[in-house]
Amino acid sequence: MAAKASAKPLHEDAVGNWDIEADVVVVGYSISGVSAALGASDGKTKVVALERGGGSEGTCGGILYLGGGTAMQKAMGHADSADDMYTFLQAALGPGVDEGKLRIYCDRSVDHYNWLVDCGVALITGPDTEGTPLATPDPDGFVQVGAQEYAGGGLVWTGGEQAYPFNQLVNAVPRGHMPRDPEGQEDLFEGAVLKSMLAAGERSGVECVYNTGVERLIVDSSGRVVGVEGRSFGEPVRVRAKRGVIITTGGFIYNDEMLAEYCTPVLTGAAKLGHGGQDGHGIRMAQMVGADAIHMDCADATLVNTPHISFIKGILVNTLGRRYINEDTYYGRLGTETVYRQNSECFLVVDDNIFMESSWLRPSWASDSLAELETQIGLPVGSLEDTVAYYNRGAAEGRDPLFHKGPRWLQPLEPPYAVLDLRNQSFPISAFTMGGLRTDVTGHVLDVDGSVISGLFAAGRASAGLAVHGYCSGISLGDGTFFGRLAGQTAATGD
Ligand SMILES: Cc1cc2nc3c(=O)[nH]c(=O)nc-3n(C[C@H](O)[C@H](O)[C@H](O)COP(=O)(O)OP(=O)(O)OC[C@H]3O[C@@H](n4cnc5c(N)ncnc54)[C@H](O)[C@@H]3O)c2cc1C
């Protein structure tokens, strides 16, 4: 965790000499930062990035959420459109999605895919890619790659597209695009997208100064952001930005004060999904010059990092012994519903058949009697008996009248039963934050009136992106690269 520094802005009159001069300065050089730098690199614009870590610290996964008819989708025979993608994402990421941003993201998603490929991002082209086979189906036909259900070729289902309620809205289409190591060494290489993009940044002549944590913005008398002050090995570094500063410093899951200020208390105790650089200081620096920050209470919370088949076939119940969600939905949705609506308190109920398939399960309680389990867990008398009886009646007919779990996963639960305690203290959820600086579509940071803060831009998890109260795997790398690039292009114009 970074040392606490004041984020109060410095007036340019106090600067004296600038150590570095650039047209565009990017703060934080991970996936959004490198995309911003590439967006600004038009051959005439000097771009300097400042990165606190010794190399990029981004704990960048690999999946990119793209669609609307990408070459990969077409190759695998999936008919997608920008409108279908929009309809799905508006429902899955909301409520509260920025419709202007979502529209442009969907309309230009195919172009963005092509740009990423041109930058050198290597995508898995099919199951025959060199290396280990991607996955083998389990007896239920469920094929898992990493934490996702495999959809063939280089695609995975990453947002619950096939599950209720989204399958009622629009045709289910997979949009999670998987990268591979650009050197072809390893499929599903964590960080593969970042590695490829950093190489593209180097080819484009982006200068990155590492080991330099930016502490505050520098402003002129009109309030325009004209540079940044950082610190490198204890020494101050002042960098002039003639056209703009782009903040891409990530979210704030590692800042417990900000978590306590903005988020549900459950998140403060959550396992942190990310890296210590995500301390919110970039957001604070911008707030200090009047930036608005929105959706600060929102986070992607993951109940289990791998949605095993046992989760889907079992039932999740809350402390009232009631189900509250269709268990076949995206695992991030299971986590978010559990954290925000169940105070992170739930139990997984399975039976012997499911248990036998699930070597990872370590049941907290087991019994032939649901009444006995209620007493052991501390659930209201009769609650679990009622829940299981009702579920079993529907499951026997291939129906889930309450939550519409797909018939493929429905089977009555028979004794003996096992219950896994998933309450936060025994099975911590992991999370990263979604809220951040309020930006317009082209990346300008806005104040609380919605006015542009001159010279200041943001993208990635430091900004409020596409995901608000819901999430899909791949949307962070998706919106970070897309809106990072756009912010870079805008900043380069100096407007
Ligand atoms: C294990 C894991 C797997 C994931 N998998 C996926 C996936 O498959 N698909 C997906 O879309 N998302 C995934 N995510 C989420 C995704 O990696 C992040 O949301 C994404 O990295 C955010 O990118 P960013 O560039 O906005 O910020 P970050 O990647 O957090 O980068 C911010 C950078 O800024 C630097 N920095 C911070 N403060 C300062 C400062 N003051 N001065 C200078 N530099 C600073 C940091 O050192 C860091 O390098 C995953 C996350 C984790 C943890």
The ligand as a Gaussian input file, in Angstrom:
#p B3LYP/6-31G(d) Opt

LIG

0 1
 C       -7.415000     -11.861000     -10.670000
 C       -8.152000     -10.866000     -11.520000
 C       -8.646000     -11.273000     -12.742000
 C       -9.338000     -10.362000     -13.530000
 N       -9.816000     -10.781000     -14.745000
 C      -10.406000      -9.897000     -15.554000
 C      -10.809000     -10.290000     -16.869000
 O      -10.600000     -11.427000     -17.296000
 N      -11.411000      -9.351000     -17.646000
 C      -11.647000      -8.082000     -17.206000
 O      -12.220000      -7.280000     -17.951000
 N      -11.256000      -7.691000     -15.979000
 C      -10.633000      -8.552000     -15.155000
 N      -10.218000      -8.156000     -13.921000
 C      -10.406000      -6.755000     -13.538000
 C       -9.347000      -5.923000     -14.258000
 O       -8.079000      -6.547000     -14.219000
 C       -9.210000      -4.528000     -13.641000
 O      -10.479000      -3.972000     -13.474000
 C       -8.364000      -3.680000     -14.574000
 O       -7.017000      -4.068000     -14.440000
 C       -8.520000      -2.202000     -14.295000
 O       -7.641000      -1.557000     -15.174000
 P       -7.142000      -0.079000     -14.918000
 O       -6.091000       0.158000     -15.945000
 O       -8.301000       0.830000     -14.894000
 O       -6.513000      -0.085000     -13.474000
 P       -5.364000      -0.999000     -12.864000
 O       -5.159000      -2.227000     -13.673000
 O       -5.686000      -1.126000     -11.436000
 O       -4.063000      -0.125000     -13.052000
 C       -3.849000       1.075000     -12.370000
 C       -2.361000       1.378000     -12.479000
 O       -2.127000       2.668000     -11.929000
 C       -1.000000       2.628000     -11.073000
 N       -1.187000       3.701000     -10.085000
 C       -2.122000       3.790000      -9.111000
 N       -2.009000       4.956000      -8.457000
 C       -0.990000       5.623000      -9.031000
 C       -0.408000       6.903000      -8.787000
 N       -0.864000       7.701000      -7.833000
 N        0.642000       7.280000      -9.568000
 C        1.118000       6.470000     -10.548000
 N        0.593000       5.256000     -10.819000
 C       -0.445000       4.843000     -10.068000
 C       -1.023000       1.237000     -10.486000
 O        0.264000       0.876000     -10.022000
 C       -1.502000       0.412000     -11.694000
 O       -0.439000      -0.018000     -12.506000
 C       -9.530000      -9.039000     -13.104000
 C       -9.025000      -8.637000     -11.877000
 C       -8.334000      -9.531000     -11.089000
 C       -7.778000      -9.056000      -9.799000

